[in-house]
Amino acid sequence: DANENLILNENSIQENFSAENNHDTSKDLEQPPVNEIYEEQFANDEEGIYYPIPHKNGEGNRCETPLAKHYITSFEKDVLSSEYEEAKAALKMNAACSYWIGSRERIMNQMVIYKDHPEILDMGYDSNNGTPVGMIIPQTLTMGTITRRAVEKTWMTA
């Protein structure tokens, strides 16, 4: 699992996260945290050393996944890294797929009209092979609030 294989470069964390978030990480890195909110297998592990990953909103907030968008720059600067190739591959895949992850909801909410829709007479395509033929109908606002230009969530980009 890529999340378990992530390790921290202590010097980079102190420099980058302290500067970005006004957070003194030196006290976090002095000794592993002992806290009842950690899972039992990690709290009782005497062989490994676990350091908290600083959260962008400061102390008291848990990092649920280091694959979140906020941590991409930390991986690029080698603040967060892994010695395992599987974790590095997962991070590269996450970065490569980030566009589609962000676009998924907009794409899934598109309005599709199929040829067999009762109000559609003819789209000019033959669908005798059993494959449904359809069109994506853009859900366009004719005038945006600020720019007064047409707005559409997926296909019309600035």
Order of alpha helices (4+ residues) and beta strands (2+ residues): beta-alpha-alpha-alpha-alpha-beta-alpha-beta-beta
